[in-house]
Amino acid sequence: MSTLTALTALTALAVPSAVPQAVAAAGTAPSATSHPTPHAGWHWRLKDSGSTARFRGLAAVSRSTAWVAGTSGTVLRTHDGGKHWTDISPPGAGALEFRDIEALDARRAVILAIGEGAASRVFRTDDAGATWTESFRNTDPRAFYDCLTFFDRRHGIALSDPVDGKYRILSTGDGGRSWRVLPSDGMPPAQDGEAAFAASGQCLVSSGSHDAWIATGGAATARVLHTADRGRTWSVSEAPLPAGDPARGVFALAFRDRTHGLAVGGDYRPDQPSPHAAALSDDAGTSWTATPAPPQAYRSGVAWLPHSRRLALAVGPSGSDRTLDGGRTWQPFDNGSYDTVDCSPDLGCWAAGERGRIARLEP
């Protein structure tokens, strides 16, 4: 089957969010849809962000609205499909490194700054970035927060690299207005040298109201941790991605539901090969299978196309790939540099990366 034919067939699987789940499960699309379905002719179309920051934090709200967060405390937002970007950076945040942003809707968002000690902070806005409130500042010099995720508009968690031999989880139940450190009793011990990579805001991801996953690397084995109770207890499994070096591991995860997941990563050093840079799971991350035909290089971000069982995108500094079969085989479709990717329910897929690069998937 040609790429075009395969993607055309996916039209029946890429249905709008308004369609009942029973219809989506049956794999039938309505006779007419207002949402375009990406196909073989689609590519990343660059948008002029007016910035030189490196954006590793990205939140796609829709085809028209997206948020990005990056270096030098920079946060941008568009509401017109990327034609114009508004600088909504928090005042006085120029020394901070924003690596993750989660949009609760078009006007409310939470951003994470990474770093040791007080450099790790969380900010929240309720007015599309006109004002920001700092809701968390790390006071433990041993902690280094990497990623955050939300289960719904109220409940979310953030991840720190291991403290006293275990990953640390920060929790909120009020939409990011306040945070507390969860007990570590239910967290498995970390490996020597193990950590999470703050490369794309996807080292901690969630699906549904209670499930979340952690991507790890830097140790003897690449691993994925899973919680089914919003971070109180965790199980752990090995992932068949490059490991055994501080630069190798799982860098990003994506789950289209609580069962089916994708993992990408490799070795982020540009002069090092990254064989086996992707894996997939069909049992909520209990086990992972190496992808038969993975991306040919390190990938730092991955996202499912909403409402699709088969189509997903992966990005990295050396290019982008798509899969048409649920992550079993990947094909390159763009050689531009991107660090992160995210798709909205109306099939608005965005990517962002170095030197202010922001793009949307378009014909």
C-alpha positions in Angstrom: 0.0 0.0 0.0 1.4 3.4 -0.9 1.9 6.1 1.7 -0.9 8.2 0.2 -3.3 5.2 0.2 -2.4 4.3 3.7 -3.0 7.8 5.0 -6.3 8.1 3.1 -7.4 4.9 4.8 -6.7 6.6 8.2 -9.5 9.1 7.5 -11.9 6.6 8.9 -9.9 6.5 12.1 -9.2 10.3 12.6 -12.7 11.4 13.6 -13.6 14.6 15.5 -13.8 14.6 19.2 -17.6 15.3 19.1 -18.2 11.9 17.5 -19.4 9.3 20.1 -16.8 6.9 21.3 -18.8 4.0 19.9 -18.4 5.4 16.4 -14.7 6.0 16.9 -14.2 2.5 18.2 -16.0 1.1 15.2 -13.5 2.9 12.9 -16.2 4.7 10.9 -16.1 8.4 10.2 -19.1 10.7 9.7 -20.1 11.6 6.2 -18.7 15.1 6.6 -16.1 16.5 9.0 -14.9 20.0 9.7 -11.4 18.8 10.6 -8.8 18.1 7.9 -6.9 14.8 8.2 -3.1 14.9 7.6 -2.0 12.8 4.6 1.1 12.1 2.7 1.3 15.6 1.2 1.3 17.3 4.6 4.5 18.8 6.1 5.7 21.1 8.8 5.1 24.7 7.8 7.3 27.1 9.7 5.7 30.1 11.5 7.5 33.3 12.3 7.8 33.3 16.1 9.9 36.4 16.2 12.1 34.7 18.8 15.5 33.0 19.0 14.7 31.0 22.1 14.8 27.2 22.1 11.3 25.9 22.7 11.1 22.5 24.4 7.8 23.1 26.0 4.7 23.0 23.8 1.0 22.8 24.3 -1.4 22.5 21.4 -4.9 23.7 22.3 -6.3 23.7 18.7 -5.3 24.4 15.1 -5.5 28.1 16.0 -4.2 28.3 19.6 -0.9 27.0 20.9 1.6 27.8 23.7 5.4 27.4 23.7 7.9 27.8 26.5 11.7 27.8 26.3 15.0 29.4 27.2 15.6 32.8 28.8 12.2 32.5 30.5 10.3 32.8 27.2 6.7 32.0 26.7 4.7 32.7 23.5 1.1 32.2 22.5 -0.8 32.3 19.2 -4.5 32.4 18.7 -4.5 32.7 14.9 -2.8 29.6 13.7 0.7 30.9 14.1 0.4 34.1 12.1 1.1 36.2 15.1 2.8 35.3 18.4 2.4 37.2 21.6 5.3 37.3 24.1 3.7 36.5 27.4 6.8 35.7 29.4 6.5 36.0 33.2 8.1 39.2 34.4 11.6 38.6 35.9 11.9 35.1 34.5 14.8 35.8 32.1 17.2 33.5 34.0 14.8 30.6 34.0 14.7 27.6 31.6 11.2 26.6 30.8 11.0 23.0 29.6 7.3 22.1 29.9 4.0 23.8 29.5 0.5 22.3 30.0 -2.5 24.2 28.7 -5.7 23.6 30.7 -7.6 25.5 28.0 -7.1 28.5 25.7 -6.6 30.9 28.6 -5.2 28.8 31.5 -1.8 27.2 31.5 0.9 25.9 33.8 4.7 26.1 33.0 7.7 24.4 34.6 11.2 25.8 34.9 13.9 23.3 35.4 17.1 23.3 37.4 18.7 22.5 40.7 17.2 24.0 43.9 15.2 27.2 43.5 15.7 27.1 39.7 12.9 24.6 39.6 9.6 26.5 39.7 6.0 26.4 38.5 3.9 29.3 37.3 0.2 29.5 36.4 -1.9 31.9 34.4 -5.7 32.3 34.2 -5.8 35.1 31.6 -3.8 33.9 28.6 -0.5 35.0 30.1 -1.4 38.6 30.9 -0.4 37.8 34.4 1.4 34.8 36.0 1.5 33.5 39.6 4.4 31.5 40.9 2.8 28.6 42.6 5.9 26.5 43.5 9.6 27.1 44.1 11.8 24.1 45.0 13.6 24.5 48.2 15.5 21.2 48.2 18.9 21.6 46.5 18.9 17.8 45.7 15.8 18.0 43.6 15.7 18.8 39.9 12.3 19.0 38.3 12.0 17.9 34.6 8.4 17.5 33.4 4.7 17.9 34.5 1.4 16.5 33.3 -2.3 17.0 34.1 -5.0 14.3 34.3 -7.7 17.0 34.1 -8.1 20.7 34.8 -7.5 20.2 38.5 -5.2 17.2 39.1 -1.6 17.1 37.9 1.8 15.9 38.9 5.4 17.0 38.3 8.5 14.9 38.3 12.0 15.4 39.9 15.1 13.4 39.3 15.8 10.9 42.1 16.2 12.3 45.7 17.5 9.8 48.2 17.4 7.1 45.5 13.8 7.6 44.3 12.1 9.8 41.8 10.2 12.6 43.6 6.6 13.4 42.6 4.9 16.8 43.2 1.1 16.8 43.1 -1.7 19.4 42.7 -5.4 19.1 43.1 -6.4 22.7 42.3 -5.2 23.2 38.8 -1.6 24.1 39.7 -2.4 26.8 42.3 -0.7 24.8 45.1 1.6 21.7 45.2 2.8 19.1 47.7 5.4 16.4 47.6 4.0 12.9 47.6 5.4 10.2 49.9 8.0 8.1 48.2 6.9 4.8 49.7 5.3 3.6 46.5 8.2 4.6 44.2 10.6 1.9 43.1 14.4 2.6 43.7 16.1 4.4 40.9 19.2 2.8 39.2 22.6 4.3 39.7 22.9 7.4 37.4 19.2 7.2 36.3 17.3 10.4 35.6 14.7 11.9 33.3 15.5 14.0 30.3 13.9 17.5 30.2 14.1 17.5 26.4 10.6 17.9 25.2 8.2 18.1 28.2 7.3 14.4 27.5 9.4 12.5 30.2 6.2 12.5 32.2 2.9 11.9 30.4 -0.7 10.9 31.3 -3.8 9.4 29.8 -7.2 9.5 31.4 -7.9 10.5 35.0 -5.4 8.4 36.9 -2.6 6.9 34.7 0.8 8.4 34.1 4.2 7.2 32.9 7.8 8.3 33.5 10.6 7.9 30.8 14.1 7.3 32.2 17.6 7.1 30.9 21.2 7.6 31.9 21.6 4.2 33.6 22.4 0.6 32.7 18.8 0.0 31.5 16.3 2.4 29.9 13.0 2.1 31.9 9.4 3.3 32.0 7.5 3.7 35.3 3.7 3.6 35.5 1.2 4.8 38.0 -2.6 4.1 38.0 -3.3 6.2 41.1 -2.0 9.7 40.1 1.5 9.1 41.4 1.1 7.4 44.7 2.4 4.0 43.7 4.5 3.0 40.7 5.5 -0.1 38.8 8.5 -0.3 36.5 9.5 -2.1 33.3 12.5 -2.2 31.0 12.4 -0.6 27.6 14.5 -1.8 24.7 16.1 1.6 23.9 19.8 2.5 24.0 21.1 2.7 27.5 24.4 2.3 29.5 25.4 6.0 29.1 24.3 9.3 30.6 23.3 10.5 27.1 21.0 7.5 26.3 17.6 6.3 27.2 13.9 7.0 26.7 13.4 10.7 26.1 9.6 10.9 25.4 6.4 8.9 25.8 2.9 9.2 24.3 -0.2 7.2 25.1 -3.3 7.3 23.0 -5.3 5.6 25.8 -4.2 3.9 29.0 -3.1 0.8 27.1 -1.3 1.8 23.9 2.0 3.7 24.2 5.0 4.8 22.2 8.5 5.5 23.5 11.3 7.3 21.6 14.8 8.3 22.4 18.3 7.0 21.7 21.6 8.9 22.2 21.2 12.6 22.0 24.8 13.3 21.0 24.8 14.2 17.2 27.9 12.1 16.5 26.5 8.9 18.0 24.2 6.5 16.3 20.8 5.7 17.8 19.7 2.2 16.8 16.5 0.9 18.3 15.3 4.5 19.0 11.6 3.5 19.5 9.4 1.0 21.2 5.7 0.3 21.7 3.5 -1.1 24.4 -0.1 -2.5 24.2 -0.4 -3.3 27.9 -0.2 0.1 29.7 3.6 0.0 29.7 3.9 -3.3 31.5 6.1 -4.5 28.7 7.8 -2.8 25.7 8.6 -4.2 22.2 11.4 -2.8 20.0 10.0 -1.2 16.9 10.9 -3.3 13.8 11.6 -0.2 11.7 12.5 2.7 14.1 13.5 6.2 13.2 17.0 6.3 12.0 18.2 8.8 14.6 17.6 10.1 18.1 14.1 11.4 18.7 13.1 13.6 21.6 9.4 14.1 21.1 6.4 11.9 20.0 2.6 12.4 19.7 -0.4 10.4 18.5 -2.7 12.0 16.1 -5.9 12.3 18.1 -8.7 9.8 17.3 -6.3 7.6 15.3 -5.3 4.1 16.2 -2.3 4.1 13.8 -0.9 7.5 13.0 1.8 9.2 15.2 4.6 11.7 14.7 8.1 11.7 16.2 10.6 14.7 16.1 14.2 15.3 16.9 17.1 17.7 16.0 17.8 15.8 12.8 14.3 15.4 11.5 10.7 14.1 11.8 9.1 10.7 11.2 5.6 9.4 10.9 4.1 6.0 11.6 1.0 4.6 9.8 0.8 1.4 11.7 0.8 2.3 15.4 4.5 2.6 15.8 5.8 -0.6 14.2 7.4 1.2 11.3 8.5 4.8 10.9 9.2 6.8 7.8 11.0 10.2 7.6 9.0 13.1 6.2 10.9 16.3 7.2 14.6 17.0 8.0 14.1 20.2 10.0 15.2 20.4 13.6 12.5 20.1 16.3 12.6 19.1 19.9 8.9 18.6 20.8 5.5 17.8 19.1 1.9 18.0 20.3 -1.5 17.5 18.7 -4.9 19.0 19.6 -8.3 17.3 19.5 -9.2 19.1 16.3 -6.1 17.5 14.6 -3.9 20.6 15.0 -0.3 19.2 15.2 2.5 21.6 16.2 6.3 21.2 16.6 8.9 23.5 18.2 12.6 23.6 18.7 15.8 25.6 18.5 16.3 29.2 17.3 12.6 30.0 17.7 11.4 27.3 15.3 7.7 26.6 15.5 5.7 24.8 12.9 2.2 23.5 12.2 1.4 20.4 10.1 -0.3 21.6 6.9 -0.9 20.7 3.3 
